[in-house]
Amino acid sequence: MSQRWIIPDIHGCVKTVKALMENLLRVTKNDIVYFLGDYIDRGPNAKGVIDYLMHLKEEEYDVHFLKGNHEDLCVTAYEADQKKKLFGGKHKEQKEWEAVGAKETLTSFGVKYPREIPKIYIDWMNSCEPYIELEEYILVHAGMNFMAENPFEDTRSMMWTRRFKVDFDKSHGKKIIHGHIPVDYSFMNLVIENNDAYDFIALDNGVYVTDKPGLGNLMAFNPDTKQLLAQSNLDM
């Protein structure tokens, strides 16, 4: 029987996502997996994560990818490098990206500057979708701007917003599933168990935050069975 899984922020933890996919979920080509973005930064092997996700697609697994704010920062820094050509120095876009974990990502590629990242990876990040609409949920990385007349047009908010309240008239009557902001494992379970009390499900457990109770896992949520599974960090 096929299953659907939703996996949030991986943040460079390739051993962890492999263990989640292959050992805990035992994903097959009959399953569907949705990834909510933030594949890079903070963790040690962003390149390895993208290589693994690319490999799944090449092997014809049914996988779908959203673009997170960390991919947005990487692409912005890469594009600034192409335009400004500050050889020997760092422009403000790179410094802004490095403030949230870019150094680990650059190290995983064996480079010092965003312009040195192979374009195939930048193209892959740009190919990631801003949102995915399912029968019951809308999947985004961060949230949606329901102050806008049409929140589906504000793709930046889908990657970056930190606060939102769902307007069901604008969300096609659907709840939001997102990552982006780490939340405690117990709160995550509370939201899922009290389905009618919340208009969202937050799945980011801060896989890279291994020194705080209730955090440090990579999560997987089944939207059909409401099962929530956690893989502890194997990378950090």
PAVORO-484536 format. One record per residue (C-alpha): residue number from 1; x, y, z; residue in three letters. Coordinates in nm, 2 decimals. Layout:
N
PT, seq, px, py, pz, type
PT, NUM, X, Y, Z, ALA
...
//
This chain:
236
PT, seq, px, py, pz, type
PT, 1, 0.00, 0.00, 0.00, MET
PT, 2, 0.14, 0.34, -0.10, SER
PT, 3, 0.20, 0.61, 0.16, GLN
PT, 4, 0.25, 0.98, 0.16, ARG
PT, 5, 0.51, 1.15, 0.38, TRP
PT, 6, 0.60, 1.51, 0.45, ILE
PT, 7, 0.96, 1.59, 0.56, ILE
PT, 8, 1.07, 1.94, 0.68, PRO
PT, 9, 1.40, 2.11, 0.71, ASP
PT, 10, 1.70, 1.88, 0.66, ILE
PT, 11, 1.98, 2.14, 0.70, HIS
PT, 12, 2.27, 1.95, 0.56, GLY
PT, 13, 2.21, 1.63, 0.76, CYS
PT, 14, 2.25, 1.37, 0.49, VAL
PT, 15, 2.30, 1.07, 0.72, LYS
PT, 16, 1.99, 1.16, 0.91, THR
PT, 17, 1.76, 1.20, 0.60, VAL
PT, 18, 1.90, 0.87, 0.46, LYS
PT, 19, 1.82, 0.69, 0.78, ALA
PT, 20, 1.47, 0.84, 0.79, LEU
PT, 21, 1.39, 0.75, 0.43, MET
PT, 22, 1.55, 0.41, 0.41, GLU
PT, 23, 1.54, 0.27, 0.76, ASN
PT, 24, 1.24, 0.43, 0.94, LEU
PT, 25, 1.00, 0.50, 0.66, LEU
PT, 26, 1.13, 0.24, 0.41, ARG
PT, 27, 1.01, 0.45, 0.12, VAL
PT, 28, 0.93, 0.27, -0.20, THR
PT, 29, 0.87, 0.40, -0.55, LYS
PT, 30, 0.50, 0.36, -0.48, ASN
PT, 31, 0.51, 0.62, -0.20, ASP
PT, 32, 0.50, 1.00, -0.24, ILE
PT, 33, 0.74, 1.22, -0.04, VAL
PT, 34, 0.71, 1.60, -0.01, TYR
PT, 35, 1.01, 1.79, 0.12, PHE
PT, 36, 0.94, 2.14, 0.27, LEU
PT, 37, 1.27, 2.31, 0.19, GLY
PT, 38, 1.59, 2.42, 0.38, ASP
PT, 39, 1.81, 2.14, 0.25, TYR
PT, 40, 2.13, 2.34, 0.32, ILE
PT, 41, 2.31, 2.53, 0.59, ASP
PT, 42, 2.39, 2.47, 0.96, ARG
PT, 43, 2.45, 2.09, 0.91, GLY
PT, 44, 2.78, 1.95, 0.77, PRO
PT, 45, 2.69, 1.82, 0.43, ASN
PT, 46, 2.45, 2.03, 0.22, ALA
PT, 47, 2.60, 1.91, -0.10, LYS
PT, 48, 2.54, 1.55, 0.01, GLY
PT, 49, 2.18, 1.62, 0.09, VAL
PT, 50, 2.11, 1.77, -0.25, ILE
PT, 51, 2.30, 1.49, -0.42, ASP
PT, 52, 2.08, 1.24, -0.24, TYR
PT, 53, 1.76, 1.42, -0.33, LEU
PT, 54, 1.87, 1.45, -0.69, MET
PT, 55, 1.94, 1.07, -0.69, HIS
PT, 56, 1.60, 0.99, -0.56, LEU
PT, 57, 1.44, 1.18, -0.85, LYS
PT, 58, 1.68, 1.02, -1.10, GLU
PT, 59, 1.58, 0.68, -0.97, GLU
PT, 60, 1.21, 0.78, -1.03, GLU
PT, 61, 1.10, 0.80, -0.67, TYR
PT, 62, 0.79, 1.02, -0.64, ASP
PT, 63, 0.95, 1.31, -0.46, VAL
PT, 64, 0.86, 1.68, -0.46, HIS
PT, 65, 1.06, 1.97, -0.34, PHE
PT, 66, 0.97, 2.31, -0.19, LEU
PT, 67, 1.21, 2.60, -0.18, LYS
PT, 68, 1.31, 2.73, 0.16, GLY
PT, 69, 1.45, 3.06, 0.28, ASN
PT, 70, 1.80, 2.91, 0.30, HIS
PT, 71, 1.79, 2.81, -0.07, GLU
PT, 72, 1.67, 3.16, -0.14, ASP
PT, 73, 1.97, 3.31, 0.04, LEU
PT, 74, 2.21, 3.08, -0.14, CYS
PT, 75, 2.06, 3.17, -0.49, VAL
PT, 76, 2.06, 3.54, -0.40, THR
PT, 77, 2.43, 3.53, -0.30, ALA
PT, 78, 2.52, 3.33, -0.61, TYR
PT, 79, 2.34, 3.58, -0.84, GLU
PT, 80, 2.51, 3.87, -0.66, ALA
PT, 81, 2.84, 3.71, -0.72, ASP
PT, 82, 2.77, 3.69, -1.09, GLN
PT, 83, 2.68, 4.06, -1.11, LYS
PT, 84, 2.92, 4.22, -0.87, LYS
PT, 85, 3.24, 4.02, -0.94, LYS
PT, 86, 3.40, 4.11, -0.60, LEU
PT, 87, 3.68, 3.87, -0.65, PHE
PT, 88, 3.88, 3.84, -0.33, GLY
PT, 89, 3.61, 3.98, -0.11, GLY
PT, 90, 3.26, 3.91, 0.02, LYS
PT, 91, 2.96, 4.11, -0.08, HIS
PT, 92, 2.67, 4.18, 0.17, LYS
PT, 93, 2.46, 3.90, 0.03, GLU
PT, 94, 2.72, 3.64, 0.11, GLN
PT, 95, 2.77, 3.79, 0.46, LYS
PT, 96, 2.39, 3.78, 0.52, GLU
PT, 97, 2.39, 3.41, 0.41, TRP
PT, 98, 2.69, 3.32, 0.62, GLU
PT, 99, 2.51, 3.46, 0.93, ALA
PT, 100, 2.27, 3.17, 0.91, VAL
PT, 101, 2.49, 2.87, 0.83, GLY
PT, 102, 2.64, 2.92, 0.48, ALA
PT, 103, 2.99, 2.85, 0.59, LYS
PT, 104, 2.90, 2.48, 0.64, GLU
PT, 105, 2.74, 2.47, 0.30, THR
PT, 106, 3.03, 2.63, 0.12, LEU
PT, 107, 3.27, 2.39, 0.30, THR
PT, 108, 3.06, 2.09, 0.18, SER
PT, 109, 3.11, 2.21, -0.18, PHE
PT, 110, 3.48, 2.27, -0.11, GLY
PT, 111, 3.45, 2.64, -0.21, VAL
PT, 112, 3.48, 2.99, -0.05, LYS
PT, 113, 3.24, 3.19, -0.26, TYR
PT, 114, 2.88, 3.13, -0.38, PRO
PT, 115, 2.99, 3.18, -0.75, ARG
PT, 116, 3.20, 2.86, -0.71, GLU
PT, 117, 2.90, 2.64, -0.64, ILE
PT, 118, 2.83, 2.43, -0.96, PRO
PT, 119, 2.54, 2.58, -1.14, LYS
PT, 120, 2.36, 2.25, -1.15, ILE
PT, 121, 2.29, 2.29, -0.78, TYR
PT, 122, 2.17, 2.65, -0.81, ILE
PT, 123, 1.94, 2.54, -1.10, ASP
PT, 124, 1.81, 2.26, -0.88, TRP
PT, 125, 1.73, 2.51, -0.59, MET
PT, 126, 1.56, 2.74, -0.84, ASN
PT, 127, 1.35, 2.45, -0.97, SER
PT, 128, 1.20, 2.39, -0.62, CYS
PT, 129, 0.83, 2.49, -0.60, GLU
PT, 130, 0.70, 2.77, -0.37, PRO
PT, 131, 0.40, 2.56, -0.25, TYR
PT, 132, 0.22, 2.24, -0.31, ILE
PT, 133, -0.16, 2.20, -0.28, GLU
PT, 134, -0.30, 1.87, -0.16, LEU
PT, 135, -0.66, 1.77, -0.11, GLU
PT, 136, -0.67, 1.87, 0.25, GLU
PT, 137, -0.35, 2.08, 0.31, TYR
PT, 138, -0.13, 2.34, 0.15, ILE
PT, 139, 0.24, 2.27, 0.19, LEU
PT, 140, 0.48, 2.56, 0.22, VAL
PT, 141, 0.82, 2.62, 0.37, HIS
PT, 142, 0.73, 2.90, 0.61, ALA
PT, 143, 0.36, 3.01, 0.58, GLY
PT, 144, 0.15, 3.24, 0.37, MET
PT, 145, 0.06, 3.61, 0.36, ASN
PT, 146, -0.32, 3.61, 0.42, PHE
PT, 147, -0.31, 3.99, 0.43, MET
PT, 148, -0.26, 3.98, 0.06, ALA
PT, 149, -0.56, 3.97, -0.17, GLU
PT, 150, -0.42, 3.65, -0.33, ASN
PT, 151, -0.17, 3.48, -0.09, PRO
PT, 152, -0.07, 3.23, -0.36, PHE
PT, 153, 0.10, 3.52, -0.54, GLU
PT, 154, 0.33, 3.61, -0.25, ASP
PT, 155, 0.59, 3.34, -0.29, THR
PT, 156, 0.85, 3.53, -0.08, ARG
PT, 157, 0.63, 3.50, 0.23, SER
PT, 158, 0.60, 3.13, 0.16, MET
PT, 159, 0.98, 3.10, 0.22, MET
PT, 160, 1.02, 3.37, 0.49, TRP
PT, 161, 0.72, 3.46, 0.70, THR
PT, 162, 0.73, 3.38, 1.07, ARG
PT, 163, 0.37, 3.47, 1.16, ARG
PT, 164, 0.04, 3.41, 0.99, PHE
PT, 165, -0.32, 3.33, 1.06, LYS
PT, 166, -0.50, 3.12, 0.80, VAL
PT, 167, -0.79, 3.28, 0.62, ASP
PT, 168, -0.98, 2.97, 0.50, PHE
PT, 169, -1.16, 3.18, 0.24, ASP
PT, 170, -0.82, 3.24, 0.08, LYS
PT, 171, -0.67, 2.90, 0.15, SER
PT, 172, -0.94, 2.71, -0.04, HIS
PT, 173, -1.06, 2.59, 0.30, GLY
PT, 174, -0.73, 2.41, 0.37, LYS
PT, 175, -0.49, 2.40, 0.66, LYS
PT, 176, -0.12, 2.49, 0.62, ILE
PT, 177, 0.17, 2.24, 0.68, ILE
PT, 178, 0.50, 2.41, 0.71, HIS
PT, 179, 0.86, 2.39, 0.85, GLY
PT, 180, 1.09, 2.69, 0.90, HIS
PT, 181, 1.07, 2.76, 1.27, ILE
PT, 182, 1.18, 2.48, 1.51, PRO
PT, 183, 0.90, 2.37, 1.75, VAL
PT, 184, 0.91, 2.13, 2.04, ASP
PT, 185, 0.83, 1.77, 1.97, TYR
PT, 186, 0.55, 1.77, 2.24, SER
PT, 187, 0.39, 2.08, 2.08, PHE
PT, 188, 0.40, 1.92, 1.74, MET
PT, 189, 0.21, 1.62, 1.88, ASN
PT, 190, -0.04, 1.84, 2.06, LEU
PT, 191, -0.13, 2.02, 1.73, VAL
PT, 192, -0.17, 1.69, 1.54, ILE
PT, 193, -0.38, 1.53, 1.82, GLU
PT, 194, -0.60, 1.84, 1.85, ASN
PT, 195, -0.67, 1.87, 1.48, ASN
PT, 196, -0.98, 2.10, 1.51, ASP
PT, 197, -0.81, 2.35, 1.74, ALA
PT, 198, -0.53, 2.46, 1.50, TYR
PT, 199, -0.52, 2.59, 1.14, ASP
PT, 200, -0.16, 2.47, 1.08, PHE
PT, 201, 0.08, 2.18, 1.14, ILE
PT, 202, 0.44, 2.29, 1.21, ALA
PT, 203, 0.69, 2.01, 1.15, LEU
PT, 204, 1.04, 2.16, 1.19, ASP
PT, 205, 1.20, 2.01, 1.50, ASN
PT, 206, 1.53, 2.18, 1.45, GLY
PT, 207, 1.73, 1.88, 1.34, VAL
PT, 208, 2.06, 2.07, 1.40, TYR
PT, 209, 1.96, 2.18, 1.75, VAL
PT, 210, 2.10, 1.87, 1.93, THR
PT, 211, 2.16, 2.04, 2.27, ASP
PT, 212, 1.81, 2.12, 2.37, LYS
PT, 213, 1.54, 1.87, 2.50, PRO
PT, 214, 1.25, 1.83, 2.26, GLY
PT, 215, 1.45, 1.93, 1.95, LEU
PT, 216, 1.71, 1.77, 1.73, GLY
PT, 217, 1.51, 1.53, 1.52, ASN
PT, 218, 1.42, 1.51, 1.15, LEU
PT, 219, 1.04, 1.46, 1.13, MET
PT, 220, 0.81, 1.28, 0.89, ALA
PT, 221, 0.44, 1.33, 0.89, PHE
PT, 222, 0.18, 1.11, 0.71, ASN
PT, 223, -0.12, 1.33, 0.62, PRO
PT, 224, -0.35, 1.04, 0.57, ASP
PT, 225, -0.29, 0.84, 0.89, THR
PT, 226, -0.16, 1.15, 1.10, LYS
PT, 227, 0.14, 0.94, 1.20, GLN
PT, 228, 0.44, 1.14, 1.31, LEU
PT, 229, 0.78, 0.98, 1.31, LEU
PT, 230, 1.12, 1.12, 1.44, ALA
PT, 231, 1.47, 1.03, 1.33, GLN
PT, 232, 1.74, 1.16, 1.57, SER
PT, 233, 2.03, 1.35, 1.43, ASN
PT, 234, 2.31, 1.12, 1.30, LEU
PT, 235, 2.53, 1.40, 1.16, ASP
PT, 236, 2.61, 1.63, 1.44, MET
//
